[in-house]
Amino acid sequence: MSVFSLEELPFVVIALVLAFTVHEFAHAYVAYKFGDTTAKDQGRLTLNPVQHLDPFGTILILIAGFGWARPVPVMRSRFKNPRLAGILVSAAGPLSNFLIAFIAFGLFYFFVGVTGGGIPPFVIDLLQMIVELNILLFVFNLLPFPPLDGYRIIEDLSPPNVRVKMSKFEQYGILLFLILVITPLDQYTIWPFLNTGMSATGQAFSTIYGTIFSIFS
């Protein structure tokens, strides 16, 4: 049994493969640019989905709506400026999902709002799924819970003494996060934030593209 309908599954699979692959590649690429070759040495500096997808995590997200890709290995000791590099490496993943969603939204807006149709329905459905899932991943990964990217960003922004304390309690933070995700508590904690963030991002995209196309129409 899946949280997605049979009709949605092909679009979900394509959107997730794209989202997870680009997300992890972005982490690996930025880390490589800052001097850490760990991901490259392990074959992760690639857009080949096989290198990034976690079989169990991918299946779980199709069944339960919650899953993961294979985390990109990063060695902070190889960075010349660990804090700055750490922030940018962590931010690269969510920002890549933001960029995918922004481009797909533009195509969706053009096909639906400007051309007035004539595009096969499956293309529209696919673009819509790519937009929705990538916006979701963008907002979700910025949540301040370990092991998400949002937590890593806060960790690198924090003073050394705070960072040490965060490391000590990280395991409890992960446990708390899992409890919030897999229990009904998510409806009162995580999802209100996600819904607000997704709605605001979608409205921003609509405003931007509406302005752009109105100028050239």
C-alpha positions as CSV (number, residue, x, y, z in Angstrom):
1,M,0.0,0.0,0.0
2,S,1.3,3.4,-0.9
3,V,0.5,7.0,0.1
4,F,0.5,7.7,-3.6
5,S,-2.1,6.4,-6.1
6,L,-1.1,4.1,-8.9
7,E,-1.6,6.9,-11.4
8,E,0.8,9.1,-9.5
9,L,3.6,6.6,-8.9
10,P,5.4,6.9,-12.2
11,F,5.5,10.7,-11.8
12,V,6.6,10.4,-8.1
13,V,9.4,8.0,-9.0
14,I,10.8,10.3,-11.8
15,A,10.5,13.4,-9.6
16,L,12.2,11.7,-6.6
17,V,15.0,10.2,-8.6
18,L,15.7,13.7,-10.1
19,A,15.4,15.4,-6.7
20,F,17.5,13.0,-4.7
21,T,20.2,12.7,-7.4
22,V,20.7,16.5,-7.9
23,H,20.4,17.1,-4.2
24,E,23.3,14.7,-3.3
25,F,25.3,15.7,-6.3
26,A,25.1,19.4,-5.2
27,H,26.5,18.5,-1.8
28,A,29.3,16.5,-3.4
29,Y,30.1,19.2,-6.0
30,V,30.3,22.1,-3.5
31,A,32.4,20.0,-1.1
32,Y,34.8,19.1,-4.0
33,K,35.1,22.8,-4.9
34,F,36.1,23.6,-1.4
35,G,38.8,21.0,-1.3
36,D,37.2,17.8,0.0
37,T,37.6,15.0,-2.6
38,T,36.0,12.3,-0.4
39,A,32.7,12.2,-2.3
40,K,34.5,12.3,-5.6
41,D,36.8,9.5,-4.5
42,Q,33.8,7.4,-3.6
43,G,32.1,7.9,-7.0
44,R,29.5,10.4,-5.7
45,L,30.4,13.3,-7.9
46,T,28.0,12.2,-10.6
47,L,24.5,12.6,-11.8
48,N,24.1,8.8,-12.0
49,P,21.1,8.0,-9.7
50,V,22.4,4.6,-8.8
51,Q,25.2,6.2,-6.8
52,H,22.9,8.3,-4.7
53,L,19.7,6.4,-4.2
54,D,19.2,4.3,-1.0
55,P,17.0,1.4,-2.0
56,F,15.2,1.1,1.3
57,G,14.8,4.8,1.8
58,T,13.4,5.2,-1.7
59,I,10.9,2.4,-1.3
60,L,9.9,3.7,2.1
61,I,9.1,7.2,0.8
62,L,6.8,5.6,-1.8
63,I,5.0,3.5,0.8
64,A,5.0,5.8,3.9
65,G,5.8,9.2,2.4
66,F,9.1,9.4,4.4
67,G,12.5,8.3,3.2
68,W,16.0,9.3,2.3
69,A,18.9,9.1,-0.2
70,R,22.5,8.0,0.6
71,P,24.2,10.9,2.5
72,V,27.2,12.3,0.8
73,P,30.4,11.8,2.9
74,V,32.1,15.0,3.9
75,M,35.4,15.5,5.7
76,R,35.4,19.0,7.2
77,S,39.1,18.7,8.0
78,R,39.9,19.1,4.3
79,F,38.2,22.5,4.0
80,K,40.4,25.6,4.3
81,N,37.5,27.4,5.9
82,P,35.4,24.7,7.6
83,R,32.6,26.8,8.8
84,L,32.0,28.7,5.6
85,A,32.4,25.6,3.5
86,G,30.2,23.6,5.8
87,I,27.4,26.1,5.5
88,L,27.6,26.2,1.7
89,V,27.9,22.4,1.4
90,S,24.8,21.9,3.6
91,A,22.8,24.7,1.8
92,A,23.7,23.3,-1.7
93,G,21.3,20.4,-1.4
94,P,18.1,22.2,-0.5
95,L,19.0,25.0,-2.9
96,S,19.3,22.5,-5.7
97,N,15.8,21.3,-5.0
98,F,14.6,25.0,-4.9
99,L,16.2,25.5,-8.4
100,I,14.6,22.4,-9.8
101,A,11.2,23.4,-8.5
102,F,11.7,27.0,-9.9
103,I,12.6,25.8,-13.4
104,A,9.8,23.2,-13.5
105,F,7.3,25.8,-12.2
106,G,8.3,28.1,-15.0
107,L,7.7,25.4,-17.6
108,F,4.4,24.5,-16.0
109,Y,3.3,28.2,-15.9
110,F,4.3,28.7,-19.5
111,F,2.5,25.6,-20.8
112,V,-0.7,26.1,-18.8
113,G,-0.9,29.9,-18.4
114,V,0.7,31.2,-21.6
115,T,0.2,28.6,-24.4
116,G,-3.3,27.8,-23.2
117,G,-2.8,24.0,-23.5
118,G,-1.9,21.7,-26.4
119,I,0.6,19.9,-24.1
120,P,0.0,16.2,-23.3
121,P,-1.6,15.9,-19.8
122,F,1.2,13.6,-18.6
123,V,3.8,16.3,-19.1
124,I,1.7,18.7,-17.0
125,D,1.2,16.1,-14.3
126,L,5.0,15.3,-14.2
127,L,5.9,19.0,-14.0
128,Q,3.4,19.5,-11.2
129,M,4.8,16.6,-9.2
130,I,8.4,17.8,-9.8
131,V,7.4,21.2,-8.4
132,E,5.6,19.9,-5.4
133,L,8.1,17.3,-4.3
134,N,11.1,19.6,-4.8
135,I,9.5,22.4,-2.9
136,L,8.7,19.9,-0.1
137,L,12.3,18.7,0.0
138,F,13.6,22.2,0.0
139,V,11.5,23.2,3.0
140,F,11.8,19.9,4.8
141,N,15.6,19.8,4.6
142,L,15.8,23.2,6.2
143,L,14.1,22.0,9.4
144,P,16.5,22.5,12.3
145,F,16.7,18.8,13.3
146,P,19.6,16.5,12.9
147,P,20.6,15.0,10.5
148,L,18.9,17.5,8.2
149,D,20.8,20.2,6.3
150,G,19.1,23.0,8.3
151,Y,20.6,21.6,11.5
152,R,24.1,21.5,9.9
153,I,23.8,25.1,8.8
154,I,22.8,26.2,12.3
155,E,25.6,24.1,13.7
156,D,28.2,25.8,11.5
157,L,26.8,29.2,12.3
158,S,27.1,28.6,16.1
159,P,30.1,29.5,18.3
160,P,32.5,26.7,19.0
161,N,31.2,26.2,22.6
162,V,27.6,25.9,21.4
163,R,28.7,23.6,18.6
164,V,30.3,21.2,21.2
165,K,27.0,21.1,23.2
166,M,25.0,20.5,20.0
167,S,27.2,17.5,19.2
168,K,26.7,16.0,22.6
169,F,22.9,16.1,22.3
170,E,22.7,15.4,18.6
171,Q,21.7,11.7,19.1
172,Y,18.7,12.8,21.2
173,G,17.8,15.3,18.5
174,I,17.7,12.6,15.9
175,L,15.4,10.5,18.2
176,L,13.1,13.4,18.8
177,F,13.0,14.1,15.0
178,L,12.1,10.5,14.2
179,I,9.3,10.6,16.8
180,L,7.8,13.7,15.3
181,V,8.0,12.3,11.8
182,I,6.6,8.8,12.3
183,T,3.8,9.7,14.9
184,P,0.7,11.8,14.6
185,L,2.6,14.6,16.3
186,D,3.9,15.6,12.9
187,Q,0.5,17.1,12.1
188,Y,1.0,19.6,14.9
189,T,4.7,20.3,14.6
190,I,6.4,19.6,11.3
191,W,3.5,19.8,8.8
192,P,2.3,23.3,9.8
193,F,5.8,24.6,9.1
194,L,6.1,22.6,5.8
195,N,2.7,23.7,4.6
196,T,3.5,27.4,5.3
197,G,6.9,27.1,3.7
198,M,5.5,25.3,0.6
199,S,2.7,27.7,0.2
200,A,4.9,30.8,0.5
201,T,7.4,29.3,-2.0
202,G,4.7,28.5,-4.5
203,Q,3.2,31.9,-4.2
204,A,6.6,33.5,-4.7
205,F,7.2,31.4,-7.9
206,S,3.8,32.4,-9.2
207,T,4.4,36.1,-8.5
208,I,7.9,36.0,-10.2
209,Y,6.7,34.2,-13.3
210,G,3.5,36.2,-13.5
211,T,5.6,39.4,-13.5
212,I,8.1,38.0,-16.1
213,F,5.5,36.8,-18.6
214,S,3.4,39.9,-18.2
215,I,6.3,42.0,-19.2
216,F,6.9,40.0,-22.4
217,S,3.3,39.3,-23.3
